[in-house]
Amino acid sequence: MTRPRLTLIVNNDAPCPGDTLGAGLSSWSNRLDPYALKAGAADLWSAYFRNSFSSPREVALFCDVSFQTALNWWGAVTAPASHTALLIMLTDPGAPAFFQDQLRRAA
């Protein structure tokens, strides 16, 4: 048995009548390329780790991962998993501003 799927189609070019709350705003997909973000995630995280920590060993200790994993992040081979990214966002008050600044520079 196949379940029906909900599909949402959004047209940002045609405003809703009487919609003044979101006037002039566009969706994230119009401001940010999700593929480019995914492709550049390892470089973005590497820049964060190099800016916030003095060595891969500190990254490994802070994030509770192996030294090899921290070395991969440090060298932009891979990016952290979502639970690690959330840990960093919740524990480092400067992290959101760092990423926002980096994304602003890239745009």
PyRosetta script that sets phi, psi and omega in degrees:
from pyrosetta import init, pose_from_sequence

init()
pose = pose_from_sequence("MTRPRLTLIVNNDAPCPGDTLGAGLSSWSNRLDPYALKAGAADLWSAYFRNSFSSPREVALFCDVSFQTALNWWGAVTAPASHTALLIMLTDPGAPAFFQDQLRRAA")
pose.set_psi(1, 128.9)
pose.set_omega(1, -179.2)
pose.set_phi(2, -98.4)
pose.set_psi(2, 130.7)
pose.set_omega(2, 177.8)
pose.set_phi(3, -83.6)
pose.set_psi(3, 143.0)
pose.set_omega(3, 176.4)
pose.set_phi(4, -67.9)
pose.set_psi(4, 148.0)
pose.set_omega(4, 179.7)
pose.set_phi(5, -111.4)
pose.set_psi(5, 141.2)
pose.set_omega(5, 177.7)
pose.set_phi(6, -89.5)
pose.set_psi(6, 127.9)
pose.set_omega(6, 177.8)
pose.set_phi(7, -119.5)
pose.set_psi(7, 125.9)
pose.set_omega(7, 179.1)
pose.set_phi(8, -104.7)
pose.set_psi(8, 124.5)
pose.set_omega(8, 178.5)
pose.set_phi(9, -113.5)
pose.set_psi(9, 125.0)
pose.set_omega(9, -177.0)
pose.set_phi(10, -117.2)
pose.set_psi(10, 133.1)
pose.set_omega(10, 175.1)
pose.set_phi(11, -119.7)
pose.set_psi(11, 105.7)
pose.set_omega(11, -178.3)
pose.set_phi(12, -78.8)
pose.set_psi(12, -10.6)
pose.set_omega(12, -179.6)
pose.set_phi(13, -82.7)
pose.set_psi(13, -22.8)
pose.set_omega(13, -179.1)
pose.set_phi(14, -108.9)
pose.set_psi(14, 102.7)
pose.set_omega(14, -178.9)
pose.set_phi(15, -69.7)
pose.set_psi(15, 152.1)
pose.set_omega(15, 176.7)
pose.set_phi(16, -75.4)
pose.set_psi(16, 141.7)
pose.set_omega(16, 178.1)
pose.set_phi(17, -63.2)
pose.set_psi(17, 132.6)
pose.set_omega(17, 177.5)
pose.set_phi(18, 78.4)
pose.set_psi(18, 7.4)
pose.set_omega(18, -179.3)
pose.set_phi(19, -91.6)
pose.set_psi(19, 98.1)
pose.set_omega(19, 178.4)
pose.set_phi(20, -106.2)
pose.set_psi(20, -13.6)
pose.set_omega(20, -179.1)
pose.set_phi(21, -64.6)
pose.set_psi(21, -43.9)
pose.set_omega(21, -177.6)
pose.set_phi(22, -101.9)
pose.set_psi(22, 21.7)
pose.set_omega(22, -178.0)
pose.set_phi(23, -60.5)
pose.set_psi(23, 131.0)
pose.set_omega(23, 177.6)
pose.set_phi(24, 83.6)
pose.set_psi(24, -3.6)
pose.set_omega(24, 179.7)
pose.set_phi(25, -96.7)
pose.set_psi(25, 150.3)
pose.set_omega(25, 175.7)
pose.set_phi(26, -125.5)
pose.set_psi(26, 166.9)
pose.set_omega(26, -177.3)
pose.set_phi(27, -72.4)
pose.set_psi(27, 163.3)
pose.set_omega(27, 177.5)
pose.set_phi(28, -56.9)
pose.set_psi(28, -36.9)
pose.set_omega(28, -177.1)
pose.set_phi(29, -65.7)
pose.set_psi(29, -22.1)
pose.set_omega(29, 176.8)
pose.set_phi(30, -86.0)
pose.set_psi(30, -16.8)
pose.set_omega(30, -179.2)
pose.set_phi(31, -105.9)
pose.set_psi(31, -18.7)
pose.set_omega(31, -173.1)
pose.set_phi(32, -140.9)
pose.set_psi(32, 129.9)
pose.set_omega(32, 179.3)
pose.set_phi(33, -87.9)
pose.set_psi(33, 107.8)
pose.set_omega(33, -177.5)
pose.set_phi(34, -59.4)
pose.set_psi(34, -36.0)
pose.set_omega(34, 179.6)
pose.set_phi(35, -66.7)
pose.set_psi(35, -43.6)
pose.set_omega(35, 178.9)
pose.set_phi(36, -63.0)
pose.set_psi(36, -38.4)
pose.set_omega(36, 177.8)
pose.set_phi(37, -63.5)
pose.set_psi(37, -43.6)
pose.set_omega(37, 179.2)
pose.set_phi(38, -65.6)
pose.set_psi(38, -42.6)
pose.set_omega(38, -179.1)
pose.set_phi(39, -66.5)
pose.set_psi(39, -32.2)
pose.set_omega(39, -177.8)
pose.set_phi(40, -99.3)
pose.set_psi(40, 7.0)
pose.set_omega(40, -175.4)
pose.set_phi(41, -60.5)
pose.set_psi(41, -42.7)
pose.set_omega(41, -178.4)
pose.set_phi(42, -62.9)
pose.set_psi(42, -41.4)
pose.set_omega(42, 178.0)
pose.set_phi(43, -66.4)
pose.set_psi(43, -39.7)
pose.set_omega(43, 179.3)
pose.set_phi(44, -63.7)
pose.set_psi(44, -46.1)
pose.set_omega(44, 178.7)
pose.set_phi(45, -67.4)
pose.set_psi(45, -37.7)
pose.set_omega(45, 177.5)
pose.set_phi(46, -60.0)
pose.set_psi(46, -43.7)
pose.set_omega(46, 178.0)
pose.set_phi(47, -60.9)
pose.set_psi(47, -41.2)
pose.set_omega(47, 178.7)
pose.set_phi(48, -62.6)
pose.set_psi(48, -49.1)
pose.set_omega(48, -177.9)
pose.set_phi(49, -62.6)
pose.set_psi(49, -41.4)
pose.set_omega(49, 179.2)
pose.set_phi(50, -66.8)
pose.set_psi(50, -31.2)
pose.set_omega(50, 179.0)
pose.set_phi(51, -77.2)
pose.set_psi(51, -32.9)
pose.set_omega(51, -171.4)
pose.set_phi(52, -101.2)
pose.set_psi(52, -19.3)
pose.set_omega(52, -177.3)
pose.set_phi(53, -128.8)
pose.set_psi(53, 156.7)
pose.set_omega(53, -178.4)
pose.set_phi(54, -92.7)
pose.set_psi(54, -11.8)
pose.set_omega(54, -179.8)
pose.set_phi(55, -161.9)
pose.set_psi(55, 161.5)
pose.set_omega(55, 174.9)
pose.set_phi(56, -61.1)
pose.set_psi(56, -29.8)
pose.set_omega(56, 178.9)
pose.set_phi(57, -63.0)
pose.set_psi(57, -41.5)
pose.set_omega(57, 176.5)
pose.set_phi(58, -63.2)
pose.set_psi(58, -39.3)
pose.set_omega(58, 177.6)
pose.set_phi(59, -61.7)
pose.set_psi(59, -45.0)
pose.set_omega(59, -179.6)
pose.set_phi(60, -61.0)
pose.set_psi(60, -43.4)
pose.set_omega(60, -179.5)
pose.set_phi(61, -68.3)
pose.set_psi(61, -43.5)
pose.set_omega(61, -178.4)
pose.set_phi(62, -66.1)
pose.set_psi(62, -43.4)
pose.set_omega(62, -175.1)
pose.set_phi(63, -90.7)
pose.set_psi(63, -2.6)
pose.set_omega(63, 179.8)
pose.set_phi(64, 56.5)
pose.set_psi(64, 51.5)
pose.set_omega(64, 177.0)
pose.set_phi(65, -127.3)
pose.set_psi(65, 170.1)
pose.set_omega(65, 178.9)
pose.set_phi(66, -69.2)
pose.set_psi(66, 159.8)
pose.set_omega(66, 178.2)
pose.set_phi(67, -61.7)
pose.set_psi(67, -37.6)
pose.set_omega(67, -179.9)
pose.set_phi(68, -63.8)
pose.set_psi(68, -41.1)
pose.set_omega(68, 178.0)
pose.set_phi(69, -62.6)
pose.set_psi(69, -46.0)
pose.set_omega(69, 178.6)
pose.set_phi(70, -62.4)
pose.set_psi(70, -37.4)
pose.set_omega(70, 177.5)
pose.set_phi(71, -64.9)
pose.set_psi(71, -38.2)
pose.set_omega(71, 176.7)
pose.set_phi(72, -64.6)
pose.set_psi(72, -40.2)
pose.set_omega(72, 177.6)
pose.set_phi(73, -67.0)
pose.set_psi(73, -44.4)
pose.set_omega(73, -178.8)
pose.set_phi(74, -59.2)
pose.set_psi(74, -40.4)
pose.set_omega(74, -178.3)
pose.set_phi(75, -89.7)
pose.set_psi(75, 8.0)
pose.set_omega(75, 178.6)
pose.set_phi(76, 61.9)
pose.set_psi(76, 32.1)
pose.set_omega(76, 175.4)
pose.set_phi(77, -80.2)
pose.set_psi(77, -43.4)
pose.set_omega(77, 177.6)
pose.set_phi(78, -138.2)
pose.set_psi(78, 169.7)
pose.set_omega(78, 175.9)
pose.set_phi(79, -114.1)
pose.set_psi(79, 156.6)
pose.set_omega(79, 179.8)
pose.set_phi(80, -65.7)
pose.set_psi(80, 156.8)
pose.set_omega(80, 175.4)
pose.set_phi(81, -71.6)
pose.set_psi(81, 166.4)
pose.set_omega(81, -174.5)
pose.set_phi(82, -61.1)
pose.set_psi(82, -37.1)
pose.set_omega(82, -178.9)
pose.set_phi(83, -67.0)
pose.set_psi(83, -33.3)
pose.set_omega(83, 176.7)
pose.set_phi(84, -71.9)
pose.set_psi(84, -40.3)
pose.set_omega(84, 177.9)
pose.set_phi(85, -61.1)
pose.set_psi(85, -41.8)
pose.set_omega(85, 177.5)
pose.set_phi(86, -64.7)
pose.set_psi(86, -41.6)
pose.set_omega(86, 177.4)
pose.set_phi(87, -56.7)
pose.set_psi(87, -45.4)
pose.set_omega(87, -179.1)
pose.set_phi(88, -66.7)
pose.set_psi(88, -43.6)
pose.set_omega(88, 179.9)
pose.set_phi(89, -62.9)
pose.set_psi(89, -33.4)
pose.set_omega(89, -178.4)
pose.set_phi(90, -83.6)
pose.set_psi(90, -23.3)
pose.set_omega(90, -175.9)
pose.set_phi(91, -104.7)
pose.set_psi(91, -19.5)
pose.set_omega(91, 179.6)
pose.set_phi(92, -111.0)
pose.set_psi(92, 106.8)
pose.set_omega(92, -177.7)
pose.set_phi(93, -61.9)
pose.set_psi(93, -23.2)
pose.set_omega(93, -178.9)
pose.set_phi(94, -87.8)
pose.set_psi(94, -10.3)
pose.set_omega(94, -176.1)
pose.set_phi(95, -62.5)
pose.set_psi(95, -49.8)
pose.set_omega(95, -179.8)
pose.set_phi(96, -58.3)
pose.set_psi(96, -40.4)
pose.set_omega(96, 179.4)
pose.set_phi(97, -66.0)
pose.set_psi(97, -38.4)
pose.set_omega(97, 178.4)
pose.set_phi(98, -60.3)
pose.set_psi(98, -49.5)
pose.set_omega(98, -177.7)
pose.set_phi(99, -67.4)
pose.set_psi(99, -38.1)
pose.set_omega(99, 178.2)
pose.set_phi(100, -62.9)
pose.set_psi(100, -42.4)
pose.set_omega(100, 178.5)
pose.set_phi(101, -64.1)
pose.set_psi(101, -43.1)
pose.set_omega(101, 179.5)
pose.set_phi(102, -63.4)
pose.set_psi(102, -41.9)
pose.set_omega(102, 179.5)
pose.set_phi(103, -69.6)
pose.set_psi(103, -34.2)
pose.set_omega(103, 177.3)
pose.set_phi(104, -65.7)
pose.set_psi(104, -40.0)
pose.set_omega(104, 178.4)
pose.set_phi(105, -65.6)
pose.set_psi(105, -35.5)
pose.set_omega(105, -178.4)
pose.set_phi(106, -73.1)
pose.set_psi(106, -25.1)
pose.set_omega(106, -175.6)
pose.set_phi(107, -77.8)
pose.dump_pdb("model.pdb")
